[in-house]
Amino acid sequence: MMFHLSPLTAKRFRAFRRIRRAWYSLVALGAIFVFCMLADVVCPVKPGAVADPEALKGSVSPVEKVAYDVRTARYSRLPDGTIVDFEGPADWRSRLDEYEITEVDRGDHVRVYLEPKDPPKALGSETVMPNVAFPFAPCKGHPFGLDAGGRDVYTLVVHGMRIGLLFGLLLAFSGMFVGLVIGAIEGYFGGVTDLAGQRFTEIWSAIPFIYVMIFVGQTVGQSFGVLLFCYAIFNWIGVSYYMRAEFLRLRMRTFVEAAKCQGFSAARIIFGHILPNALTPLITLFPFLLMGSIGSLAALDFLGFGLPPMTPSCGELLNQAMHNPSAWWLIVFPSAALFVVMLLTVLVGEGLRDAFDPRQKSKLE
């Protein structure tokens, strides 16, 4: 049997296609997703591979090392005139006219500082090759540079975005499913069930998430599954509010009353009759849930409470950039990847919201 779209769904899909920025953003986001899923193919090295410093010496520019004749001197003079703790050239007494003399009284002695009046003279220069140090700037073979551990940033960004997209999709779907079930039960049955569910949701939302993450991470350990579970048990709250409102609105409709009169079970009415008419909030919220999930993972990795160490992550690269301010490539490339993915996701979400909004073409007469 062939799959057919309902007339309303087909109309909404055509409306979404007409929103060019949203449609092209969806295509671009899909292409990025496929590209990141092929990270093992499109990346030249493994994410844990460390570059050989000897192979990078060809990308290091020689520097000129200049030696200067620095003739500063300092010593301490005791009350009887004795000089102790002397540091400086041996012929300083015959060159006193070349110094600016500063004396500091320390009580039991006087500290004397001799600074040359003229700038130091260059004695000579030589060209030397500096040692290779990480993080390393972009070079041939490593267009995005190397991080503080000598790993290729391009590989880390692609693998990190793959993990981020998978984490975001799983978290968004799990949050939508749990929020749908809880919101549907509250909205359909109402009364005591709704009241108890709302109080439970309010109490659950008051639990500090970051403390739960720290506690679980210290007791169970950091891993993809643990992080996904901890996020999923809190990520459904917002969706449940929307679904509860939709089911409260639709449960008194005529088609629901007709289904009850035919003796259909509550589960069949909820999932077979009301849910198809209440999918608009889920569809329009999904891109924003995905964007929030990706951003949350990057933020936790930046703080050190996310994935295990050495796991490819844009947030972990940004954390390295904080400790290496001169390594601009650790800021630019991970930030650009996160910005592009989040921007495309927002544009898709806005397009879905406009396409599913029945009031966008209505007018007051």
N, C-alpha and C positions, 0 to 999 in steps of 0.2 A: 504494500500500500504506500502510495506516494505521500510525502509530507506537504501539507498545504497550510499557508498562513491565513488567519482569519482576515476579513476585510479591514477591521480596525487596526490590526497589527501591520498589515501591508501598508495602510495609509500612514501609520506612524513611521514605518521604515522609509517610505518615500520622503516624508517630511525631514527625516534625519539626513537622507542623501542630499537634500537640497541645501542643507547647512554645510557649505564647502569646508570651512575651517574644521568643523567637527569630523566630517567624513575623512578628510585628508589626515587629520590627527589620528584617527582610528587606524588608518592604513599604516602610517608611520610607526605607531605604537606596536602594531602587529609585526612589522618588519624588525623593530628593535627586539621584540620578544623572541622571534625566531633566531635572530643573530646571536643573542645572548645564550639561547639554548644550545647553539652550536659552538660554545666557547672553547671546547676541547679541539675543535677543528680550526677555528679562525685565529686562535692565539698561538704564537710561535713556540712558547715554552709553557711548562707547567706553572701553576700559581705559586708553588713552594720552591721553585728553582732559584738559586742565588747566583748572580752574575759573577764571573771570574774577574777580579781586579786587573789581572795581567792583560785580559782582552780589551779592557777599557783604556789602557794607557795611550792608545792611538787617538783617543778623543780628548785627551788632556792637553791643554796648551801650555807650552813652556813659559816660565815666568823669570823675570830678571831679579836676581838677588843682589842688593847693593849693601856694601859694608861702610859704615860711617865711623869717623873718629869722634866718639863721644867721650868728653873729658870732664864729666861731672865729678864732684868730690863732696864728701861729708865726713864729719868727725864730731866728737864730743870733747869739750874743753872743761877741765876741772878747775875749781877755784884757784889752785896754785899754778895754773897755766899749762898743766900737763895735757897732752893730746892723746886720746884713747879712741878705740873703735873707728880707726880711720879707714875710709874706702875711697879710692881714687888713684890718679896717676902719681908716679913717684916725684915728678918735677913740678908739682903744683905750687910750691913756694915761690919758684922763679916766674910763675905765670899769673900771679894774683891780679894783675891789671886786666886780665882777660875774663875775670869772673864777676858775677853779681853775687855778693855775699849776703846771706840772710842768717841771722842769729835768733834762736828761740831759747828763752830761759826756761829750764826745766827744774829749777830749785837748787838741787845739789850739783848741777852741771849745766853747761850751755851747749845746745846742739847747733852746729854750724853747717850751713848748706852752701855750696859753691856751684853756681850755674853759669855756663859760658854765655858771654854777651852776644856772640855771633853764632849763627846756626852751625851745626856740626858739618865737617867737610867729608865728602865721599872719598873713600880710599880706593874703591874699585868695585866692579860688579861682575857677576857671572850668571849665566843662564842655567837654570835647574828645572827639572821635571818634578812637579808636586806629586805627592802620593795620592792615590785614588781613595776617596772617602765617600761613604754613603750618608745621606741620599745624594744621588748623582743626577745631574741635569740631563735633559733629553739629548740623545746622540744617535748616531747611526746604529740601527739594530734595536734601539729602545726609544721610539719616538715620543713616548710619554714620560721618559726618565725612569729612575729607579728609586725605590723607597729607602727608608732607614735601614732595612735589613738586606738590601741588595736585590730585591725582587722587582720584576718588571711591572710598572704601574699600569700599562695598558692591559696586561693580563689580569691584574688584580681588579681593575675597574670592570672589565667584561664579566669575569667570574662573580664579582661582587654584585653586579646588577642582575645576573642570573639568579643568585640566591635571593636577592631582594624582591624580584618579581615573583618567584615561586612562593616566598614567604607571604608577600602581599596577597596573592591570589588565594592561597590556602586560608589565610586569616580572614580575608573578606568573605569567602564562601562560608566558612564556619560561623562567623559572626552573623551573617544573613540567615543561616539555617536556624541557629539557636534563637536569635531574635524573632524570627518568623514564628517558630513554634510557641514561644512564651507569649508573644504579643497576640497570636491567634487565639490561644486559650483564654487569655484575659479578656479580649474583646468580644469573643463569641459567647462565653458563659456569663460574664459580668458578675454583678452582685458580690458575694463573699469571695469568690475566686478572683475577681478583678481586684478587690480591695487587698487581699492577702498578697497577690502577685505584685501590686504596686509598692506595698510596704517592703517586701523582700527586695525588689529592684532598688529602692531608695537606700536601703541598708547596704546592699552589695556595692552600689556605686560610691558609697562613702569610704570604702576600704582603700587605703593608699596603695596604688598599683606598684609604685617604685619600691616600696618596702617589701612587698610580696616578691618582687623580682630579686631583690638582694638576698632575701631569706632563702628562697628556693635555689638560687644560684650557688649559695654557700653550702647548702645541705645536700642537694641532689647533684649539682654540677651544671656547668653551662653546656648547652647543646641546642641544636635546631629544634628538636621535638619539645624540649622543656620550655624554650622561649615561646614557641607557637602555642603550647597549652596555656601558659600563663597569660598570654595576650588574649587568647580566645575566650577565656572565662570572664573577661571584662569587656570584650569588644562588641557584645551583642546588645548592650543596654540601649544605645541610641536607636537601633533598628526596632527593638521591641516597642518603643513608644510610638513610632510611625505605624507599625502593623496593628497595634492595639487600636489606634484611632481609625484606621481603615476598616477593621472588623466591627468596631462599634457603629460606624457609619453604614455598613452594608448589611448587618445582620437583620435589620428590620425591613429590608427590601422585599418586594413581592416574590421574586424568584426563590429567596431563602424560605419564606413562609410556605410556598408551594412544595419545596423539597421536604420540609418538616411534615406537611400534611400527607406526603407519600410514604412517610415512615423511614426516610433515609437516616443513617447513623450520623452522629455529630462529626466523626472523622470524614465521612464522605461529603457532608455539606461544607466543612471547612476547606478541604483540599480540592474538592471537585467543583464547587459552586462559587464560594466566596473568594478563594485564593486567586483564580484566574482574573478576577476583577479588581484585585488588590495588589497586582504586581508592579504598578507604576512606581511607588516609593522604592521598592527593591531595585528596580532597574536603574532609576535615576540616582540612587545613593551608591550603587556599586562602584563607579569610578572614583568617587570621593573616599570611600572606604579603602580602596586599593591605594590611592595616593597617601592617605594617612598611615597605612600599614608600612609602606616603603619608607616614608619619612621617620616613623617611629623606630624601625629597625636601625636606620642610619644613626639616629640620635642615641639609642642605647649602645651601639657599637662605639660611638664617639666617647661616651661616658665610661665605657669599660664594663657594662653590665649586659652586653648582648651576646654575640656568638663567641665561641672559644677563641683564644689567641691564635694567631697565624691563619685564621679563616679569612679569605678574601672579602673585603668590605670597604665601601666608600667611607663609612663613618670612621673606621679605623685609620684610613689614610688621612682624613681630616684631623684626627687626633695627633698623628705624626706631624702634620703641618703646623699644629699649634706649638710643638716643641722644636720645630725647625722653620722659623719664620722666613728665612731666605730661600727655602725650597718652594718656589711659587708653583711648580708643577704638581705638588701634592695638594694644592688648594684648587687650582684651575680645573683639572681634568675630572676629579671626583665630583666637584660641585657642578660642573657643566653637565655631567651624566645625570645626576639627580634632578637638576633644573629642567632638562629637556624632557625626561620621563614624566615628571610631575606636571609640567606645563601641558604636555599632550593629553595627559589623563584629565586635567581640569577642562580642557577644551572639549573632550569627548563627553564629559559629564554635563557641561552646559548645553551641548547639542542635544543630548538625550532629554534633558529637562525641557528644553524648548519644543522638541518634537512630541513629547508626551503631555505637554501642557494643553488642556482643552480650552483654556481661556485666552490663548495668545491671539486668536483671531475674533474673539467675541467683542461685541460693542453694546453700549447702553443706548436703548431707544426710548 
